[in-house]
Amino acid sequence: MVMSTPVKSDRLKKRFEKWDVDGNGRIEKSDYIAEAHRIIEAFGADPSLPSARALIDAYTSMFEFLATKAGVGPDGSMTENEFLDVAEAQVFAEGDAGFNRVVRPTVAAMVGLADTDGDGEVSPSEFRKWLKAIGVDDSSAVESFRTIDTNGNGTLTVDELVAAVRAYHFGTLDVPLLGH
């Protein structure tokens, strides 16, 4: 797939802004944890549930991995440029391997939180709740769901959702599944 660099860069900058919860121009582990808690609260979930803890752990691990690779250490903070550089090197330059290592655990944890019926996949109603929880207008939820449901079975798997997050960042899908 050919990368759409301006779109990817723009979407990563929006990601940075969203994760910079305290607005100080740097992202820290606390920003990622705050984002996880905001999502858990929006889902109406108890933060002590295993699925909520898994989301917090996934966000924490993602930050620690990227911050370490950026050279600021797991308890450091990243500027926008450091974040953009490390995301490019660790997520995009490595294709599926990078996405699976960095993004997949967070998507899997989101599935765990959204999956209220325990089938390991996301139904249309769970998907609508997911979009609402991350602050995305759900008016196009049905169309987005159909687009992401590549096997057409009426539920979304972790693989389909990871592919959708990747497609969003490469500019071929307009559904920001980790928020915008």
N, C-alpha and C positions, 0 to 999 in steps of 0.2 A: 504494500500500500504506500502510495506517495504521501509524504507528510505535508500538511498545510501549515507551514511554520507560523504565519501570522495568527491564524486561528488558534493553534496550539499555544503559542506564547500568550495570546490574549486570555485564553481560558485558564492557563496556569497563573497568570497575574490575578485573575478573579478568585481563583482558589486561594492564593496567598492572602488576598484582602479578607476573604471569608474566615480563614484560619487565624488571622491576626486579630483575635477577639478583643484584645485590649487596645488596639489601634496604635501601637508604639513603633510600627514600621519594621518589626522583627517578629518572627514566630518562634515560640518556645513550646516546650512540652506542655506547659499549662494551657496554652491556646488549643492544642489538640485535645487535651482532656476536657476542656470547657466545651468544645464542639461536640464531643461524644456525649457529654451530659445534656447538652441542649437537645440533641437528637433523642436521647432516652426519655427526656421529659416530654418532648413533643409526641412521642409514641405513647405516652401515659404509662410507661413501664417503671417498675420499682428498680432503682439503681443497684439494689443488692441481688437482683435476679442473676443467675448465671449468664443469661443472654446479654444482659446489660453490662456485666463485668467483662464479657468477651469483647464487646464493642469498645469499652474503655481500654482494654489491653491491646486491641488491634490498633487503635489510634496511637497509643503510647509507643508500641513497637514500630509503627510506621515512622513516627517522628524520630525515635532513637536511631533507627537505621539510616534515615536520610541525613540527620544531623551528624552522625558519625562519619558517613561518606563525604559530607560537606567539609569535614575537618574541624567542626566546632564542638564535637563530643556529644554524648547522649543527653547531657544536661545543659548544653549551650543554647544559643539562639541563632537563627539564620536571618539574614537580610533578604529582601526580595530577590536580588541578583544571585545570592548563594542558593536560595531555594530553586530558582529557575534553572541554574546550572546543574544542580544535583538531580533534579527531577528529569532533566534531559538525559543526563548520563546514566542514571540508575533505573529509570522507568522506560523512557522512550527509545533510547539508543539500543537497548537490549530486546526490544519487541515483546513478544509474549512472555519470555522468561522474566523480563523486568516487571511487567505488569503482574505476573503470577507471584513474584516474590514480594513486591511492595504493595500492590493494590488488592490482590485476591483476599488476604486475610481480613481486610476491612469490609469488603463486599460480603464475604461469608458471614461475618459478624452481623452485618446489617440484615442479611437474610434470616439469621437466627432471631433477631429482634422482631422483624416483620412477620415471620412465619408463625402466626397464631394458632394454626391448626396442626403444627408439628410434622408436616409432610416433607420438610426439607427444601421446599420450593415456595415461590411467591405466587399467590393467586391474584387475579385482577383486583379484588377488594384490598388485599394486603399491599399491592403495588400502589394503589391510590393513597393508602394510609402512609406508605413510605414517602411518596412525593410530598404529601402535606407535612410530614414530620421534618423534611429537609428544607421546607420553605419554597417548594416549586409549585407553580400553578398546575393544578391537576385537571384543567379543562381538556387537555389533550391526552389524558391518561390512557384511554382506550386505544387510540391510534398508536401511542408510544409503546404500549404493552404489546400490541400486535407486531410492531416493528422489531422489538427486542426478542420476542418469542420465535426464534428462528426455526425451531423444530415443530412449531404449530400445535403443541400439545395442550395449550391453555394454561400453562404455568411457566414461571421463569426459574431457571436453574442458576446456580452460582456462575457456571461457565458462560451462560448467556448474558448475565449481568456484568461480569468482568469484561466481556467483549463489548458491551454497550458503553461502559465507562471509557474503554480505550477508543471506541468510535467517536464518542463525544469529544475527547481531547484531540483527536486527529481531525475534527471538523466534519465528520460524516454522519453525525447524529446530534440532535439538539436537545437531548434529555440529560440534564446534569444530575446523575443519580447520587452523587455525593454532595449535592447542593451547589449553588452557584454564587 
